[in-house]
Amino acid sequence: MSEIEEKLKAQIAKAVNQVLDASISSEEIELSLPKDKAHGDYATNIAMKYAKKVGKNPRDFANEIVAAFPLEEANVERLEVAGPGFINAFMKSDHLASVIGKVLRAKEDYGKSNVGNGKKINLEYVSANPTGDLHPGHARGAAIGDAVARLLTMAGYDVTREYYVNDAGNQINNMALSLQARYLQLCGVDAEIPEDGYHAEDLVHIAEAIKAEIGEQYKDTPKEESLPYFRQYGLKAELDKLKADLKEFRVEFDVWSSEQAIRDRGLVEKAVDTLKAQGNTYELDGALYLKTSQLGDEKDRVLIKSDGSYTYFTPDIAYHLDKLDRGFDQLVDFLGADHHGYIPRLKAGIAALGYPSEKLEVDIIQMARMIKDGEEFKLSKRSGKAVALRDLMEEAGVDALRYYFASRASDTQMDFDLDMAKKKSNENPVYYAQYAHARMTSVLEKANGIDMAEKYDLITTAKEMTLLKLMDEFEKVVADAAQSRMPHKMVNYITKFAQAFHSYYNDSKIIDSEKLELSSQRLALVKACEITMKNALESIGVNAPEHM
């Protein structure tokens, strides 16, 4: 929350307590921003909220609060009672304008806070199997996960970005078999891709690279003997490609965890032993079950099959135990929509390990439909018709992709209109936002040696007040978007801020050689706006261009 709002809330609470001889805290005071400047800078419904409890008429109660309110202490010009009992506050313009100096001093740190108080939080997102190109569904998860990480870091959390590599499952075997078949085909062998294999073009390219390196070395080798080579080579090639694509998408991870490494380190056995020690397992028909039905899941789950092999659920429990053992206060998994039913199972697994299930939170990332020329792209790794992330980056650009993917709540489906994302007009939301920043830098470049002011008493117009209030909100928006893990709240803020600046720019003569003092103050306002807009765009991983 901004300092201005905190102070106003405190003084309203003080007035209410004086009228009622009570001890209401400032946290109970709700403030809103009136859409119409004629209704003040802030409004509160506190009189209506408490009138019935204290047996007073809301408007009469509101007038009593106004009479007891210390205008000077709160830097308020006046209070007015409106409607059924709203109290509208009109701030002193010079007090609102003090945010300009605050932004100019903080620069790239403006918007940061210590709301998170160093809480250690692990974010695991993307975690696509290394069996082919990243598609738009992965891209949306990457954009949202990375934006959340940026926002949480700004809000004072200790964030670890993590990617879980599923490199020990059957899908990797199918990838290896598919790559082996592609290699053998290049060697003139009549080899078929397995029924559950991968047909995408990227495996053809990897097979070509293998043949260029080793020739026909494995042409006549029994498939069982050469398969480990194709598995290792394919896994590294796919991971390297995946990491390169993510880096270009401005998404990097602090930790890459391997399922195979978790198995090799004996962590799966450790997790099973922990579950047994907690008394949460039982055997039935030669299989080992976890009592997940007692912990919020719809039924008990098998950990070890009767043939002695693990289900895919068991290494997942081991992986989460490893994360918990690393000392995180909170685990957050971003999972695709097809994993929705997996959430109760995972949380039950956390509880079965002896931890509160609340230690793990799961955010669902719905798919994004890609639209071009009015038609939907079809996505399928196995068919080879997938739309690769790198192709989308090349066509639409990283900024447009990240902005659009972050613009909707993660659990809602969305359409990504590629044609709209490429438009160089105000119809395109990301262009509109970036153009606002470019306009700000353009104004500053045209200052012609006019120094920015250090006092702001001439910043008084309604549109200037709107910009000041929006800048003053920024830290609160960062904290709210971070704590709720909803970067679309930041996108909404950016849109409002861009609208406010474009409107101000079109309506105001910012640089006036005949009014140097006013121009000096307005330049300071524009510089503060530029800093805020740049920090806002960077909080969701979008560039703030200086020229467009």
VOGU-3710 file (C-alpha; in Angstrom, 3 decimals, decimal comma):
1> mseieeklka> 0,000/0,000/0,000  1,190/3,531/-0,768  2,302/5,926/1,955  -0,451/8,361/0,963  -3,148/5,729/1,335  -1,704/4,425/4,605  -1,720/7,903/6,103  -5,242/8,637/4,869  -6,549/5,348/6,277  -4,887/6,021/9,623
11> qiakavnqvl> -6,476/9,474/9,901  -9,927/8,169/8,907  -9,638/5,455/11,558  -8,567/8,088/14,082  -11,664/10,197/13,290  -13,998/7,181/13,486  -12,536/6,176/16,839  -12,946/9,719/18,139  -16,641/9,725/17,171  -17,321/6,241/18,529
21> dasisseeie> -14,795/6,133/21,356  -13,648/2,856/19,793  -10,428/1,245/18,555  -10,971/0,473/14,878  -7,689/-0,217/13,059  -6,684/1,435/9,800  -6,775/-2,020/8,158  -10,567/-1,943/8,464  -10,771/1,193/6,344  -11,410/0,504/2,666
31> lslpkdkahg> -10,398/3,054/0,045  -11,449/3,182/-3,591  -10,480/5,431/-6,482  -13,493/7,331/-7,882  -13,705/7,234/-11,671  -14,854/10,841/-11,744  -12,400/13,429/-10,392  -15,439/15,457/-9,223  -15,912/12,751/-6,564  -12,449/13,257/-5,093
41> dyatniamky> -9,165/11,388/-5,151  -10,229/8,632/-2,753  -13,536/7,417/-1,341  -14,442/5,287/1,682  -17,639/3,519/2,699  -16,681/3,296/6,382  -19,745/5,228/7,561  -22,140/2,873/5,781  -20,136/-0,149/6,930  -20,464/0,665/10,648
51> akkvgknprd> -23,638/2,796/10,832  -26,002/-0,085/11,552  -23,667/-1,582/14,165  -23,563/1,678/16,111  -27,208/2,641/15,516  -26,533/5,741/13,423  -27,847/7,082/10,149  -25,041/6,549/7,578  -25,010/10,144/6,269  -25,170/11,584/9,775
61> faneivaafp> -22,370/9,275/10,859  -20,328/10,281/7,789  -20,749/13,973/8,657  -19,562/13,298/12,224  -16,441/11,571/10,846  -15,800/14,516/8,518  -16,124/16,964/11,423  -13,576/14,996/13,474  -11,136/14,473/10,605  -7,727/16,272/10,867
71> leeanverle> -7,341/17,759/7,378  -3,853/19,202/7,873  -2,360/16,048/9,397  -3,620/13,962/6,474  -2,674/16,490/3,793  -6,295/16,557/2,677  -7,808/19,672/1,146  -11,398/18,751/2,017  -13,824/15,882/2,665  -17,323/15,632/1,231
81> vagpgfinaf> -20,226/13,338/2,088  -21,952/11,894/-0,978  -24,886/9,603/-1,725  -26,011/7,304/1,082  -22,889/7,983/3,160  -19,723/7,806/1,071  -16,892/10,053/2,198  -14,879/11,533/-0,667  -11,387/12,833/0,047  -9,792/15,584/-2,034
91> mksdhlasvi> -6,039/15,474/-1,480  -3,757/18,499/-1,569  -2,172/18,408/-5,005  1,331/19,071/-3,687  1,040/16,074/-1,382  -0,004/13,755/-4,228  2,812/15,192/-6,319  5,367/14,113/-3,706  5,307/10,673/-5,356  7,318/12,192/-8,238
101> gkvlrakedy> 10,351/12,719/-6,010  9,909/9,273/-4,514  10,003/7,645/-7,971  12,950/9,738/-9,158  14,977/8,771/-6,090  14,158/5,053/-6,277  14,621/4,716/-10,065  14,759/1,016/-11,038  13,915/0,043/-7,444  10,583/1,843/-7,517
111> gksnvgngkk> 7,815/-0,654/-6,816  9,990/-2,938/-4,705  8,968/-3,683/-1,128  9,642/-6,093/1,719  6,120/-7,505/1,846  7,504/-11,022/1,425  9,983/-10,542/4,265  12,475/-12,939/2,670  10,058/-15,898/2,653  11,685/-18,761/0,717
121> inleyvsanp> 9,402/-19,810/-2,123  10,037/-22,423/-4,814  8,298/-21,964/-8,161  8,299/-24,952/-10,501  6,961/-24,246/-13,971  7,153/-25,344/-17,608  8,784/-28,749/-16,805  7,937/-29,966/-20,309  9,205/-33,432/-21,178  12,390/-33,134/-23,290
131> tgdlhpghar> 10,837/-34,988/-26,218  10,234/-32,187/-28,704  9,735/-28,490/-29,238  8,039/-26,252/-26,713  4,519/-25,338/-27,824  2,280/-22,360/-26,892  0,899/-24,175/-23,848  4,403/-24,401/-22,432  5,036/-20,799/-23,474  2,048/-19,555/-21,516
141> gaaigdavar> 3,244/-21,419/-18,423  6,733/-19,987/-18,928  5,455/-16,420/-19,307  3,206/-16,640/-16,257  5,691/-18,520/-14,060  8,515/-16,132/-14,881  6,303/-13,054/-14,364  5,239/-14,385/-10,968  8,901/-14,979/-10,075  9,798/-11,402/-11,067
151> lltmagydvt> 6,883/-9,939/-9,121  7,573/-12,009/-5,998  11,222/-10,951/-6,092  10,158/-7,290/-6,335  7,864/-7,834/-3,353  10,706/-9,082/-1,164  10,396/-12,871/-1,446  13,404/-15,187/-1,774  12,468/-16,934/-5,013  13,938/-20,064/-6,576
161> reyyvndagn> 12,909/-20,825/-10,166  12,947/-24,552/-10,841  12,456/-26,861/-13,812  11,763/-30,573/-13,268  13,142/-32,735/-16,073  11,145/-35,943/-16,537  14,091/-37,890/-17,924  13,366/-41,320/-16,478  9,944/-42,222/-17,823  8,546/-44,183/-20,729
171> qinnmalslq> 8,189/-41,049/-22,851  11,971/-40,684/-22,902  12,272/-44,294/-24,045  9,809/-43,578/-26,847  11,807/-40,507/-27,812  15,005/-42,588/-27,894  13,339/-45,300/-29,994  11,999/-42,650/-32,379  15,425/-41,038/-32,723  17,033/-44,409/-33,279
181> arylqlcgvd> 14,502/-45,154/-36,038  15,215/-41,789/-37,711  18,956/-42,511/-37,623  18,521/-45,981/-39,082  16,294/-44,570/-41,845  19,116/-42,162/-42,757  21,388/-45,208/-42,937  19,053/-46,882/-45,413  17,475/-49,262/-42,892  13,720/-49,885/-43,033
191> aeipedgyha> 12,990/-48,793/-39,440  9,607/-47,778/-38,053  8,841/-45,208/-35,395  7,032/-46,949/-32,500  3,284/-46,547/-32,126  3,728/-44,137/-29,149  6,771/-42,496/-30,698  7,439/-38,949/-31,866  7,172/-37,921/-35,506  8,202/-34,293/-35,188
201> edlvhiaeai> 10,794/-32,838/-37,550  13,231/-31,957/-34,755  14,169/-35,629/-34,264  15,075/-35,822/-37,957  17,517/-32,947/-37,472  19,008/-34,580/-34,370  19,390/-37,856/-36,283  21,162/-35,980/-39,085  23,568/-34,491/-36,534  24,268/-37,967/-35,143
211> kaeigeqykd> 24,958/-39,397/-38,584  27,278/-36,491/-39,346  29,226/-37,268/-36,159  29,425/-41,067/-36,173  28,488/-42,068/-39,694  26,814/-45,486/-39,898  28,466/-46,801/-36,723  25,170/-48,127/-35,301  23,606/-49,252/-38,585  24,071/-52,953/-37,911
221> tpkeeslpyf> 24,311/-52,852/-34,110  21,486/-54,610/-32,231  18,930/-51,979/-31,318  19,023/-52,866/-27,611  22,766/-52,150/-27,496  22,648/-48,781/-29,240  19,460/-47,480/-27,596  21,259/-45,985/-24,504  23,388/-43,891/-26,887  20,317/-42,470/-28,649
231> rqyglkaeld> 18,623/-41,887/-25,328  21,568/-39,913/-23,931  22,236/-38,014/-27,146  18,566/-37,197/-27,754  17,951/-36,107/-24,183  20,902/-33,700/-24,214  20,005/-32,319/-27,636  16,364/-31,762/-26,699  17,299/-30,165/-23,367  19,876/-27,868/-24,969
241> klkadlkefr> 17,309/-26,767/-27,547  14,669/-26,279/-24,886  17,018/-24,176/-22,733  18,013/-22,037/-25,711  14,370/-21,386/-26,630  13,496/-20,462/-23,049  16,486/-18,140/-22,775  15,402/-16,334/-25,933  11,939/-16,094/-24,326  13,676/-14,404/-21,345
251> vefdvwsseq> 12,975/-17,358/-19,062  15,859/-18,867/-17,107  15,919/-21,206/-14,130  18,011/-21,340/-10,972  17,701/-25,112/-10,635  17,210/-27,932/-13,152  16,124/-31,048/-11,257  16,380/-34,463/-12,897  14,018/-37,355/-12,152  16,805/-39,769/-13,044
261> airdrglvek> 19,142/-38,040/-10,569  16,473/-38,291/-7,872  16,229/-42,026/-8,516  20,030/-42,424/-8,638  20,463/-40,602/-5,308  18,102/-43,030/-3,593  15,569/-40,300/-2,845  12,624/-42,419/-4,028  13,482/-45,109/-1,478  13,915/-42,388/1,136
271> avdtlkaqgn> 10,445/-41,012/0,384  8,861/-44,483/0,576  10,619/-45,136/3,903  9,360/-41,776/5,212  5,784/-42,596/4,178  6,022/-45,988/5,858  7,440/-44,423/9,023  4,497/-42,016/9,112  2,159/-45,029/9,076  0,522/-43,959/5,829
281> tyeldgalyl> 1,088/-47,079/3,700  -0,256/-50,600/3,478  0,237/-53,639/1,252  -2,471/-55,267/-0,819  -2,072/-58,032/-3,408  1,683/-57,558/-3,448  1,481/-53,780/-4,099  2,272/-50,908/-1,731  -0,495/-48,302/-1,342  -0,494/-44,797/0,102
291> ktsqlgdekd> -3,509/-43,856/2,242  -4,280/-40,760/0,214  -8,046/-41,173/0,642  -7,615/-40,200/4,303  -5,785/-37,031/3,239  -8,143/-35,425/0,737  -7,745/-37,621/-2,352  -10,630/-39,597/-3,851  -8,921/-42,972/-3,376  -5,708/-44,590/-2,196
301> rvliksdgsy> -2,825/-44,583/-4,675  -0,323/-47,285/-5,581  3,310/-46,429/-4,841  4,952/-49,725/-5,786  3,263/-52,148/-8,176  3,123/-55,866/-7,526  6,006/-56,319/-10,027  8,202/-54,081/-7,842  8,238/-51,060/-10,154  7,275/-47,549/-9,069
311> tyftpdiayh> 4,236/-45,709/-10,343  4,933/-42,241/-11,789  3,416/-40,759/-8,613  6,201/-42,106/-6,362  9,163/-40,169/-7,871  6,937/-37,058/-7,770  6,563/-37,473/-4,004  10,324/-37,967/-3,706  10,932/-34,805/-5,729  8,652/-32,751/-3,485
321> ldkldrgfdq> 10,269/-34,198/-0,372  13,626/-33,117/-1,782  12,286/-29,580/-2,247  10,933/-29,535/1,299  14,251/-30,820/2,624  15,915/-27,857/0,918  14,145/-25,578/3,379  11,508/-23,799/1,329  8,653/-22,174/3,219  6,301/-22,579/0,263
331> lvdflgadhh> 6,204/-24,773/-2,840  4,239/-23,657/-5,889  3,718/-25,906/-8,906  2,351/-24,524/-12,168  0,659/-27,432/-13,937  -1,218/-27,822/-17,201  -5,004/-28,134/-17,226  -4,762/-31,888/-17,854  -3,176/-32,234/-14,384  -6,128/-30,742/-12,488
341> gyiprlkagi> -7,085/-34,090/-10,959  -3,496/-34,608/-9,836  -3,641/-31,759/-7,304  -5,428/-33,612/-4,447  -3,021/-36,524/-4,918  0,055/-34,312/-4,669  -1,249/-32,433/-1,637  -2,139/-35,741/0,013  1,418/-36,896/-0,661  2,789/-33,801/1,088
351> aalgypsekl> 0,546/-34,456/4,084  1,544/-38,128/4,137  5,184/-37,072/4,399  4,328/-35,254/7,629  4,097/-31,717/6,287  1,016/-29,462/6,175  -0,617/-29,885/2,761  -0,723/-26,068/2,574  3,042/-26,169/2,030  2,198/-26,966/-1,584
361> evdiiqmarm> 0,033/-24,756/-3,764  -0,802/-25,557/-7,369  -1,769/-23,078/-10,072  -3,381/-24,437/-13,213  -2,253/-23,099/-16,590  -4,984/-23,441/-19,184  -4,116/-23,897/-22,834  -3,837/-20,968/-25,203  -5,461/-21,375/-28,597  -3,327/-19,905/-31,359
371> ikdgeefkls> -5,378/-18,093/-33,987  -4,097/-16,968/-37,389  -6,206/-15,805/-40,320  -9,254/-16,705/-38,224  -8,223/-20,341/-37,836  -6,750/-22,298/-34,938  -3,304/-23,844/-35,040  -3,326/-27,520/-34,114  -0,821/-28,667/-31,523  0,658/-32,148/-31,314
381> krsgkavalr> 4,222/-33,239/-30,660  3,677/-36,741/-31,950  2,014/-35,731/-35,212  4,830/-33,338/-36,008  2,330/-30,517/-36,618  3,132/-28,599/-33,460  3,589/-24,851/-33,583  6,991/-24,370/-31,999  7,658/-21,556/-29,550  10,682/-20,431/-31,570
391> dlmeeagvda> 8,474/-20,012/-34,654  6,010/-17,912/-32,680  8,830/-15,768/-31,275  10,127/-15,201/-34,766  6,722/-14,217/-36,116  5,086/-12,297/-33,230  8,072/-11,325/-31,092  8,864/-12,119/-27,476  7,223/-8,971/-26,096  3,850/-9,635/-27,693
401> lryyfasras> 3,833/-13,291/-26,630  4,770/-12,542/-23,026  2,357/-9,635/-22,700  -0,612/-11,556/-24,131  0,096/-14,737/-22,158  0,305/-12,747/-18,917  -2,824/-10,733/-19,683  -5,339/-13,368/-18,567  -5,694/-15,311/-15,336  -3,772/-18,562/-15,699
411> dtqmdfdldm> -6,797/-20,767/-14,999  -8,847/-19,257/-17,859  -8,569/-20,344/-21,461  -7,463/-17,722/-23,937  -7,116/-17,124/-27,646  -3,887/-15,630/-28,934  -4,603/-13,733/-32,135  -1,294/-13,725/-33,980  -2,520/-11,173/-36,496  -3,485/-8,730/-33,715
421> akkksnenpv> -0,198/-9,289/-31,873  1,728/-8,180/-34,975  -0,245/-4,970/-35,523  1,635/-1,701/-35,130  -1,392/0,212/-33,885  -3,225/1,118/-30,695  -5,541/-1,859/-31,278  -2,661/-4,063/-30,128  -2,448/-3,847/-26,299  1,293/-4,475/-26,065
431> yyaqyaharm> 2,034/-1,922/-28,786  -0,215/0,574/-26,975  1,655/0,058/-23,693  5,139/0,155/-25,209  4,215/3,217/-27,281  3,333/5,032/-24,051  6,861/4,408/-22,792  8,388/5,471/-26,112  6,367/8,694/-25,936  7,688/9,362/-22,448
441> tsvlekangi> 11,297/8,994/-23,566  10,591/11,104/-26,631  9,324/13,965/-24,450  12,425/13,748/-22,257  14,717/13,784/-25,296  13,065/17,014/-26,486  13,650/18,823/-23,173  16,305/21,012/-24,837  18,329/21,511/-21,684  15,386/22,240/-19,373
451> dmaekydlit> 16,257/20,816/-15,945  13,705/18,748/-14,069  12,183/20,512/-11,090  12,490/19,396/-7,484  9,175/20,889/-6,410  5,842/20,127/-8,012  3,300/22,735/-6,904  2,211/23,439/-10,494  1,207/19,815/-11,137  -2,508/20,334/-10,605
461> takemtllkl> -4,629/19,211/-13,579  -7,083/16,318/-13,290  -5,082/14,189/-15,728  -1,886/14,867/-13,798  -3,637/13,835/-10,587  -4,678/10,583/-12,260  -1,068/9,830/-13,215  0,144/10,656/-9,696  -2,390/8,347/-8,084  -1,568/5,535/-10,499
471> mdefekvvad> 2,160/5,880/-9,787  1,425/5,937/-6,071  -0,478/2,637/-6,477  2,387/0,836/-8,214  4,034/-0,728/-5,172  0,668/-1,982/-3,968  -0,120/-3,484/-7,388  3,251/-5,268/-7,444  2,627/-6,755/-3,999  -0,942/-7,769/-4,843
481> aaqsrmphkm> -0,022/-9,353/-8,194  2,867/-11,169/-6,486  0,973/-12,499/-3,481  -2,020/-13,613/-5,564  0,308/-14,959/-8,295  -1,795/-13,137/-10,871  0,417/-11,182/-13,275  -2,659/-10,167/-15,269  -3,270/-7,623/-12,494  -0,022/-5,955/-13,517
491> vnyitkfaqa> -1,069/-6,057/-17,176  -4,342/-4,364/-16,200  -2,333/-1,707/-14,359  -0,052/-1,151/-17,346  -3,073/-0,716/-19,608  -4,638/1,871/-17,282  -1,346/3,698/-16,893  -0,768/3,776/-20,657  -4,302/5,097/-21,226  -3,769/7,814/-18,624
501> fhsyyndski> -0,470/8,908/-20,124  -1,669/8,915/-23,739  -4,636/11,034/-22,639  -2,365/13,443/-20,763  0,085/13,643/-23,677  -2,678/14,453/-26,170  -4,262/17,050/-23,883  -1,234/18,867/-22,451  1,630/21,000/-23,671  4,400/19,406/-21,633
511> idseklelss> 7,286/21,527/-22,932  6,437/25,219/-23,269  9,335/27,644/-23,807  7,176/30,435/-22,378  6,411/28,514/-19,183  9,748/27,068/-18,153  8,855/26,438/-14,506  5,733/24,475/-15,467  7,694/22,627/-18,171  10,391/21,740/-15,641
521> qrlalvkace> 7,825/20,236/-13,276  6,027/18,385/-16,057  9,318/16,911/-17,256  9,854/15,528/-13,763  6,353/14,045/-13,898  7,062/12,442/-17,287  10,390/11,040/-16,060  8,635/9,507/-13,051  6,037/8,035/-15,413  8,808/6,619/-17,619
531> itmknalesi> 10,494/4,926/-14,662  7,206/3,469/-13,436  6,163/2,195/-16,863  9,554/0,626/-17,501  9,533/-1,118/-14,110  5,965/-2,304/-14,713  6,762/-3,775/-18,135  9,939/-5,428/-16,862  7,986/-6,988/-13,982  6,275/-9,209/-16,589
541> gvnapehm> 9,366/-9,660/-18,757  8,415/-7,191/-21,495  10,863/-4,651/-22,913  10,274/-0,907/-22,602  11,488/0,501/-25,946  12,694/4,088/-26,127  11,694/4,530/-29,762  8,959/2,995/-31,909
//
